[in-house]
Amino acid sequence: MSDVKNLSSTEAIEKIKQLAEDADICHFVTNLSTLPLTSRPMSTQEVDEEGNIWFMSRNTSVKNQEISKDSHVQLFYAKNSSSEYLSVYGTAQILIDKAKIKELWQPIAKAWFTEGEDDPSITLLKVKPLDAYYWDTKDNKFVSLIKIAASAISGKEMDGGIEGTLKV
C-alpha cells in the first residue's frame, strides 16, 4: 500500500524538478480532446523556479500547430529504473526568446536544429503545471524489488511507495 503525501508550493516545484529532470524524456501529449491522443517523446530542457517545464520545438511542428489551437497539454514521465513516475497537466505557451534558447541550448539539439542555437525554426514551449500527480518509491529499487517478491510470496499487501498531488 502506498502512503499519500500531497505537496504544495516549493516542495511541489522541487518534486516536479527532481522527477522531470531525472527522467528527462516525457510523452508530450497535445490535442487532448481527440482520441487517440497525440503523443511524442520530448526532452525536458529545464524546470524553472516557478515550476514551469521548458522544451525546444520546431516552429512548423504539428505539436506547435496543435498548441496554437488548444494550449492544454499532458506530460507523462517514467523513470522505470528507480520506479518514479510523474503526470503533469498544464498549459503550453509557444515563445521565441533568443536569450532563453541560448541558456537552454545543448549540442545534441543540433540534430534537430542544424543551424545551431541561432536556427530560426527554434521555438520554446513553456508548460505551466495546473495539476500534477507523482508516484515514487520509499526505498531504492533493489529494496523495492525485495518487497515486491516478499509480498507475492506471503500474499500480504506491499508497502510500496509514496504518491500524491503536486500543487505549484
C-alpha positions as CSV (number, residue, x, y, z in Angstrom):
1,M,0.0,0.0,0.0
2,S,1.3,3.5,-0.9
3,D,1.4,6.4,1.5
4,V,-0.2,9.6,0.3
5,K,1.9,12.7,0.6
6,N,0.4,15.7,-1.2
7,L,2.9,18.5,-1.8
8,S,2.4,22.2,-2.5
9,S,4.3,25.3,-3.3
10,T,8.1,25.0,-3.0
11,E,8.0,21.3,-2.1
12,A,5.8,20.6,-5.2
13,I,8.1,22.5,-7.5
14,E,11.2,20.7,-6.2
15,K,9.5,17.3,-6.7
16,I,8.5,18.2,-10.3
17,K,12.0,19.4,-10.9
18,Q,13.6,16.3,-9.5
19,L,11.3,13.8,-11.3
20,A,11.1,15.6,-14.6
21,E,14.8,16.4,-15.0
22,D,15.8,13.0,-13.7
23,A,13.6,11.2,-16.2
24,D,14.4,13.8,-18.9
25,I,12.2,12.3,-21.6
26,C,8.4,12.6,-21.3
27,H,5.5,11.7,-23.5
28,F,4.2,15.2,-24.5
29,V,0.5,14.9,-25.3
30,T,-1.4,17.6,-27.3
31,N,-4.9,17.8,-28.7
32,L,-6.4,16.3,-25.5
33,S,-10.0,16.3,-26.7
34,T,-9.4,14.0,-29.7
35,L,-8.8,10.2,-29.4
36,P,-6.5,8.6,-29.9
37,L,-4.3,11.1,-28.1
38,T,-1.4,12.7,-30.0
39,S,1.8,11.9,-28.1
40,R,5.5,12.2,-28.8
41,P,8.7,11.9,-26.8
42,M,10.3,15.2,-25.8
43,S,13.4,16.0,-23.8
44,T,12.9,18.3,-20.8
45,Q,15.3,21.3,-21.1
46,E,14.6,22.8,-17.6
47,V,12.1,23.1,-14.8
48,D,12.4,26.7,-13.6
49,E,12.0,28.1,-10.1
50,E,8.2,28.6,-10.7
51,G,7.7,25.0,-11.7
52,N,7.4,25.7,-15.5
53,I,8.7,23.0,-17.7
54,W,10.7,24.1,-20.8
55,F,11.1,22.3,-24.1
56,M,12.5,23.2,-27.6
57,S,10.3,22.7,-30.6
58,R,10.3,23.4,-34.3
59,N,8.0,26.3,-35.3
60,T,6.4,24.2,-38.1
61,S,5.8,21.1,-35.9
62,V,2.4,19.5,-35.6
63,K,2.7,20.0,-31.8
64,N,3.1,23.7,-32.2
65,Q,0.1,23.8,-34.5
66,E,-2.0,21.9,-32.0
67,I,-0.9,24.1,-29.1
68,S,-1.8,27.2,-31.1
69,K,-5.4,25.8,-31.3
70,D,-5.6,24.4,-27.7
71,S,-2.8,25.1,-25.2
72,H,-3.8,22.3,-22.8
73,V,-1.2,19.5,-22.6
74,Q,-0.4,16.4,-20.6
75,L,3.1,15.2,-19.8
76,F,3.9,11.7,-18.7
77,Y,7.3,10.9,-17.2
78,A,8.6,7.5,-16.2
79,K,11.9,6.5,-14.8
80,N,11.5,2.8,-14.6
81,S,15.0,2.2,-13.2
82,S,14.0,3.9,-9.9
83,S,10.2,3.4,-10.1
84,E,9.5,7.1,-10.3
85,Y,6.5,8.5,-12.3
86,L,5.0,11.9,-12.9
87,S,1.9,13.1,-14.7
88,V,1.6,16.9,-15.4
89,Y,-1.5,18.6,-16.8
90,G,-1.0,22.2,-17.8
91,T,-1.0,24.9,-20.4
92,A,1.7,25.3,-23.0
93,Q,2.9,28.6,-24.4
94,I,5.0,29.0,-27.6
95,L,7.8,31.5,-27.2
96,I,10.6,32.9,-29.2
97,D,13.2,34.1,-26.7
98,K,16.8,34.1,-28.1
99,A,18.4,34.6,-24.7
100,K,16.4,31.7,-23.2
101,I,17.3,29.5,-26.2
102,K,21.0,30.3,-25.7
103,E,20.6,29.5,-22.0
104,L,19.0,26.1,-22.6
105,W,21.0,25.1,-25.7
106,Q,22.8,21.8,-25.6
107,P,25.0,20.5,-28.5
108,I,22.7,17.4,-29.0
109,A,19.9,19.8,-30.1
110,K,21.9,20.4,-33.3
111,A,20.5,17.0,-34.5
112,W,17.1,18.8,-34.8
113,F,18.2,22.4,-35.3
114,T,21.0,22.2,-37.8
115,E,21.9,25.9,-37.8
116,G,22.6,25.7,-34.1
117,E,21.2,27.9,-31.4
118,D,20.5,30.7,-34.0
119,D,18.3,28.3,-36.1
120,P,15.3,30.5,-37.0
121,S,13.0,27.4,-36.6
122,I,13.5,27.1,-32.8
123,T,10.7,27.9,-30.5
124,L,10.4,27.3,-26.8
125,L,7.5,25.5,-25.2
126,K,6.8,26.7,-21.7
127,V,4.4,24.3,-19.8
128,K,2.8,25.8,-16.7
129,P,1.5,22.9,-14.5
130,L,-2.1,23.2,-13.5
131,D,-2.3,19.8,-11.9
132,A,0.3,17.1,-11.2
133,Y,0.5,13.7,-9.6
134,Y,3.5,11.6,-8.7
135,W,4.4,8.1,-7.7
136,D,7.7,7.4,-6.0
137,T,9.3,4.6,-4.1
138,K,10.2,4.9,-0.4
139,D,13.3,2.8,-0.9
140,N,15.8,2.2,-3.7
141,K,14.9,-0.2,-6.5
142,F,16.7,-3.2,-5.0
143,V,14.8,-2.9,-1.7
144,S,11.5,-2.3,-3.6
145,L,12.1,-5.5,-5.7
146,I,12.7,-7.5,-2.5
147,K,9.4,-6.1,-1.0
148,I,7.5,-7.0,-4.2
149,A,8.9,-10.5,-4.1
150,A,8.1,-10.9,-0.4
151,S,4.6,-9.6,-0.9
152,A,4.0,-12.0,-3.8
153,I,5.2,-15.0,-1.7
154,S,3.4,-14.0,1.5
155,G,0.2,-12.7,0.0
156,K,0.4,-9.6,2.1
157,E,-0.1,-6.2,0.6
158,M,3.2,-4.4,-0.2
159,D,4.2,-1.2,1.5
160,G,5.1,0.2,-1.9
161,G,5.8,3.8,-2.1
162,I,4.6,7.4,-1.8
163,E,2.2,9.1,-4.1
164,G,0.3,12.4,-4.1
165,T,-0.8,15.6,-5.8
166,L,1.6,18.4,-6.6
167,K,0.1,22.0,-6.4
168,V,2.5,24.6,-7.7
